[in-house]
Amino acid sequence: MSENQNRILGIDFGLKRIGLALSDPLRIFAYPFMTIPNDDKLWQKLLQIIKDNSVEKIVLGYPLRFNREKTHITDDVIDFKDKIIKKSNLEVILWDETFTSEIAQRNIILSVNKKSKRKDKGIIDRNSASIILQEYLDQKR
C-alpha cells in the first residue's frame, strides 16, 4: 500500500500576516510552519509553498464572534478563500477559529521561555494556524 505524501495546509488569515501550518503526510499531526506577510508577494509565496509541500487541501480559519456573528475580517477571509480556489484549484474548508489565538497564546507562554519571543505575533499566527488544522484533523479521524 503506497502512502499518500500530500499534506493539508492550515491558514490563519490576517490583514498584516498570514500564519501557516502543515499536516504530516499521514494527516495525524499539524505543526506550525511559517508566517508570511500579507503583501504584494503573498500569492507568489503562498502558491510556491503549496507546490513545494504537495498541499492538496486547505483549512482556512473562519472568524466569528461568540454569538456566531461576523467579525471585522470575516468578509476578507471569504474573499481570500475565493482567490485561493481560483489560483490553486484546491478545496478550501472554512473552520471556526473561535479561541484559537487565545489557545495559541497560552501554548506559547508554556513553551517559549523568552518574553521577547512570546511577543512575536508571527509565532501566534502560525500556532493559531496549527490549532485550526489540528482541530480539523482530529475531527476527521
C-alpha positions in Angstrom: 0.0 0.0 0.0 1.5 3.3 -1.0 1.4 6.2 1.4 -0.2 9.5 0.3 2.5 12.1 0.7 0.2 15.1 0.2 -0.4 17.4 3.0 -3.1 19.7 4.3 -2.3 23.4 4.8 -3.8 25.3 7.7 -4.1 29.1 7.4 -4.8 31.8 9.9 -5.6 34.8 7.8 -4.7 38.3 8.9 -4.6 41.7 7.2 -0.9 42.1 8.0 0.3 38.5 8.4 -0.8 35.0 7.4 0.0 32.1 9.7 0.6 28.7 8.0 0.7 25.2 9.4 1.2 21.9 7.7 0.0 18.4 8.4 2.3 15.5 8.4 1.9 13.2 5.3 -0.3 10.8 7.3 -2.5 13.7 8.3 -2.4 13.0 12.0 -0.4 16.0 13.3 -0.4 19.7 12.5 2.7 21.7 13.1 3.3 25.5 12.9 5.1 26.1 9.6 5.7 29.8 8.9 4.2 33.3 8.8 4.2 35.3 5.6 3.4 39.0 5.2 0.1 39.8 3.6 1.7 42.0 0.9 2.1 42.2 -2.8 4.2 39.0 -2.9 1.6 36.9 -0.9 0.3 34.9 -3.8 3.7 34.1 -5.3 4.9 32.9 -1.9 1.7 31.0 -1.0 1.5 29.2 -4.3 5.1 28.2 -4.1 4.6 26.8 -0.5 1.6 24.8 -1.8 3.6 23.4 -4.6 6.8 22.7 -2.6 4.8 20.9 0.2 2.5 18.9 -2.0 -0.6 20.5 -0.5 -3.9 19.0 -1.7 -6.3 20.7 0.6 -6.5 23.9 2.7 -8.2 24.5 6.0 -8.8 28.2 6.5 -9.7 29.8 9.8 -13.1 31.4 9.7 -13.5 34.2 12.3 -16.9 34.5 14.0 -17.8 36.2 17.3 -19.1 34.1 20.3 -22.6 34.8 19.2 -21.8 33.5 15.7 -21.9 37.0 14.1 -19.3 38.1 11.6 -16.2 39.9 12.7 -14.5 42.9 11.0 -12.4 40.4 9.0 -14.9 37.7 8.1 -15.6 39.1 4.6 -11.9 39.4 3.9 -11.5 35.7 4.7 -14.3 34.8 2.3 -12.6 36.9 -0.4 -9.2 35.2 0.4 -10.9 31.8 0.2 -12.3 32.6 -3.3 -8.9 33.8 -4.5 -7.1 30.6 -3.2 -9.6 28.4 -5.0 -9.2 30.4 -8.2 -5.4 30.5 -8.1 -4.7 27.0 -6.7 -7.7 24.9 -7.8 -7.7 23.3 -4.3 -10.5 22.5 -1.9 -10.7 25.1 0.9 -12.5 24.2 4.1 -13.6 27.0 6.4 -13.0 26.1 10.0 -14.4 28.0 13.0 -11.3 29.7 14.6 -13.0 30.9 17.8 -10.5 30.9 20.7 -7.5 29.7 18.5 -5.5 32.9 19.2 -6.1 32.6 22.9 -5.1 28.9 22.9 -2.0 29.7 20.8 -1.0 32.5 23.2 -1.4 30.1 26.2 0.6 27.4 24.5 3.4 29.9 23.6 3.6 31.1 27.2 4.0 27.5 28.3 6.6 26.6 25.7 8.6 29.7 24.9 10.9 30.9 27.6 12.0 34.3 26.3 9.4 37.0 26.9 10.6 38.9 23.8 9.9 35.9 21.6 6.4 35.5 23.1 5.6 38.9 21.7 6.4 37.9 18.2 3.0 38.0 16.6 4.2 35.7 13.8 4.6 32.9 16.3 1.0 33.4 17.4 -0.3 33.4 13.8 1.4 30.1 12.8 0.5 28.5 16.1 -3.1 29.6 15.6 -3.0 28.0 12.1 -1.7 24.8 13.7 -4.6 24.7 16.2 -7.1 25.3 13.4 -5.6 22.5 11.3 -5.2 20.1 14.3 -8.9 20.5 15.2 -9.8 19.7 11.6 -7.5 16.6 11.6 -8.9 15.4 14.9 -12.5 15.7 13.7 -11.7 13.7 10.5 -10.4 10.7 12.5 
